[in-house]
Amino acid sequence: MKEMIRRYMAQKLGSVGACLSLLLIAILSAMMLQAGRPGLTVFVLFVLAGGLVSRDASSGALQMILSRPILRVEYLLGRYFGVMIAFAGYLVFTFLLAVGIDRLARVAGASSQSSFSAATALARSAEELPKGALYAAVLLFFSTFLRGFGDVLAFVIGSVILNLVPQLAMGLQKPGIVRFFRAAGANLTPEPEWSRVFHGALLQPPAGRYALALAGYLLLAIVIFNRREFSYGAD
């Protein structure tokens, strides 16, 4: 698994486009942290986890990797943990960048009345980590059976459906449809109040749904990946 994590990190850090994209998103996220808002987590995960498995499969690299004495679950979890390590590093960098920008602004006398709080920014950054873990698991799941960046497209389409359909149903006076899609969203992409969870409220229902959803996506990804046949050449 360590080799798969190392390989993933080498792929991402060796991509100029990926590094520039992450830097740009980090700058924007740092500015948002200064305003007391969470960063652009979903876009970061698109860069870090988009095509996580499918790109290796289509290039033929995956077939060569699996010809070695390595379990498929090791490859899959290695890619996932590689994403999470990279994402954790991104969050730390974004937080430090936000603090640095605030310090420079203070030195320049441009933010004497700044309301920026490093403690609040750190808390918000920490809350993004479990959110990113779920997003990465969803993208990993889609990447095990969709080609190219179909995982990102499926994620976007699914999010639009879960958020747009209930609003349309409310306008059409269809309460049953509203309840169904809201329940689906609450279970497929649960969003606990992480500030409460971090302070000990581990048994709140959204936290349980989150743990179940995260484990479910990873388990489904493993099952699908283990049963899938890969041919050499184009996938």
C-alpha positions in Angstrom: 0.0 0.0 0.0 2.9 2.4 0.8 4.1 2.0 -2.8 0.7 2.9 -4.1 0.6 6.0 -1.9 4.1 7.0 -3.1 3.2 6.4 -6.7 0.0 8.5 -6.4 2.0 11.4 -4.7 4.6 11.2 -7.5 1.9 11.4 -10.1 0.2 14.5 -8.6 3.4 16.4 -7.6 4.9 15.6 -11.0 1.9 17.3 -12.8 2.5 21.0 -13.4 -1.2 21.5 -14.2 -2.4 19.8 -11.0 0.1 21.8 -8.8 -0.9 25.1 -10.4 -4.6 24.3 -10.0 -4.1 23.4 -6.4 -2.1 26.6 -5.8 -4.8 28.8 -7.3 -7.6 27.0 -5.3 -5.5 27.4 -2.2 -5.1 31.1 -2.7 -8.9 31.5 -3.2 -9.6 29.2 -0.2 -7.2 31.2 2.0 -9.1 34.4 1.1 -12.4 32.7 2.0 -10.9 31.5 5.3 -10.1 35.1 6.1 -13.8 35.9 5.6 -14.8 33.1 7.9 -16.1 30.8 5.2 -15.0 27.2 4.3 -12.7 26.6 1.4 -13.3 25.1 -2.0 -13.1 21.5 -0.9 -15.1 19.9 -3.7 -12.9 21.5 -6.4 -9.7 20.4 -4.6 -11.0 16.8 -4.6 -11.8 17.1 -8.3 -8.1 17.8 -8.9 -6.8 15.2 -6.4 -9.3 12.4 -7.0 -10.7 12.9 -10.5 -9.9 9.8 -12.7 -8.3 8.2 -9.6 -8.6 4.6 -11.0 -9.9 5.1 -14.5 -6.9 7.0 -15.8 -4.5 4.2 -14.8 -6.9 1.7 -16.4 -7.2 3.5 -19.7 -3.4 4.1 -20.0 -2.5 0.5 -19.3 -0.6 1.3 -16.1 -3.2 -0.4 -13.9 -2.9 -3.7 -15.8 0.9 -3.6 -15.3 0.5 -2.8 -11.6 -1.9 -5.7 -11.1 0.4 -8.1 -12.8 2.7 -7.7 -9.8 2.1 -9.5 -6.5 -0.3 -6.9 -5.1 -3.8 -7.2 -3.9 -6.4 -5.0 -5.7 -7.6 -3.7 -2.3 -4.1 -2.5 -1.6 -4.0 -0.6 -4.9 -7.4 0.9 -4.3 -6.9 1.9 -0.6 -3.4 3.2 -1.5 -4.9 5.6 -4.0 -7.5 6.7 -1.5 -5.1 7.3 1.3 -2.8 9.1 -1.1 -5.6 11.5 -1.9 -6.3 12.0 1.8 -2.6 12.7 2.6 -2.4 15.2 -0.2 -5.7 16.8 0.9 -4.5 17.1 4.5 -1.3 18.7 3.2 -3.4 21.1 1.1 -5.5 22.1 4.2 -2.4 22.8 6.2 -0.9 24.9 3.4 -4.2 26.8 2.9 -4.4 27.6 6.7 -0.8 28.8 6.8 -1.4 30.8 3.7 -4.4 32.5 5.3 -2.4 33.3 8.4 0.5 34.6 6.3 -1.7 36.9 4.2 -3.3 38.3 7.4 0.1 38.9 8.9 1.4 40.7 5.8 -1.8 42.8 5.7 -1.3 43.8 9.3 2.3 44.8 8.7 1.2 46.9 5.7 -1.5 48.5 7.9 -4.3 47.3 5.6 -6.2 45.3 8.2 -5.9 47.0 11.5 -9.6 46.2 12.1 -9.3 42.6 10.8 -11.7 40.1 12.3 -9.6 37.2 11.2 -9.1 34.5 13.8 -6.4 31.8 13.4 -8.3 29.6 15.8 -11.5 29.9 13.8 -9.7 29.3 10.5 -8.0 26.2 11.9 -11.4 24.8 13.1 -12.9 25.4 9.7 -10.0 23.7 8.0 -10.3 20.7 10.3 -14.0 20.4 9.5 -13.1 20.2 5.8 -11.1 17.0 6.3 -14.0 14.6 7.0 -16.0 16.3 4.2 -13.1 15.7 1.8 -12.8 12.0 3.0 -16.4 11.4 1.9 -16.1 13.2 -1.4 -12.9 11.2 -2.2 -14.7 8.0 -1.4 -17.6 8.9 -3.7 -15.2 9.8 -6.5 -13.2 6.5 -5.9 -16.5 4.6 -6.2 -17.4 6.1 -9.5 -13.9 5.8 -10.8 -13.9 2.0 -10.5 -16.5 1.6 -13.3 -16.6 4.9 -15.2 -14.0 6.0 -17.8 -11.8 9.0 -17.8 -13.2 11.8 -15.7 -16.7 10.3 -15.7 -16.4 10.1 -11.9 -16.3 13.9 -11.6 -19.2 14.2 -14.1 -21.3 11.6 -12.1 -20.5 13.4 -8.9 -21.6 16.8 -10.3 -24.8 15.3 -11.9 -25.7 13.5 -8.7 -25.2 16.6 -6.6 -27.4 18.7 -9.0 -30.1 16.1 -9.0 -30.1 15.8 -5.2 -30.3 19.6 -4.7 -32.4 20.7 -7.7 -35.2 18.0 -7.8 -36.5 18.8 -4.3 -36.8 22.5 -5.2 -38.7 21.7 -8.4 -40.9 19.3 -6.5 -41.8 21.9 -3.9 -42.9 24.2 -6.7 -45.0 21.4 -8.2 -46.5 20.7 -4.8 -45.1 17.1 -4.6 -44.2 16.6 -1.0 -43.5 12.9 -1.4 -40.8 13.6 -4.0 -39.3 16.3 -1.7 -39.1 13.9 1.2 -37.6 11.1 -0.9 -34.8 13.2 -2.3 -34.1 15.0 0.9 -33.8 11.6 2.7 -31.6 10.4 -0.2 -29.3 13.4 0.2 -29.1 13.0 4.0 -28.0 9.4 3.6 -25.8 9.6 0.5 -24.0 12.8 1.3 -24.6 13.4 5.0 -23.2 16.6 6.5 -22.9 16.4 10.3 -22.2 19.5 12.4 -18.5 18.8 12.7 -18.0 21.5 15.3 -20.3 19.5 17.6 -18.8 16.2 16.6 -15.3 17.5 17.5 -16.6 18.6 20.9 -17.9 15.1 21.7 -21.3 14.8 20.1 -20.3 11.6 18.3 -23.6 9.9 18.6 -25.7 12.4 16.7 -27.6 10.7 13.8 -25.9 12.6 11.0 -22.5 11.4 12.3 -23.7 7.8 12.1 -25.0 8.3 8.6 -21.7 9.8 7.6 -19.7 6.8 8.9 -22.1 4.4 7.2 -21.9 6.3 3.9 -18.1 6.5 4.0 -17.8 2.8 4.7 -20.4 2.0 2.1 -18.7 3.9 -0.7 -15.3 2.3 0.1 -16.8 -1.2 0.4 -18.7 -0.8 -2.9 -15.6 0.5 -4.6 -13.6 -2.6 -3.4 -16.3 -5.0 -4.5 -16.7 -3.5 -7.9 -12.9 -3.2 -8.4 -12.3 -6.8 -7.4 -14.9 -8.1 -9.8 -13.9 -6.0 -12.8 -11.9 -7.4 -15.7 -9.2 -5.2 -17.2 -7.9 -5.7 -20.7 -4.5 -4.5 -21.9 -4.4 -1.4 -24.0 -7.3 1.0 -24.1 -10.0 0.4 -21.5 
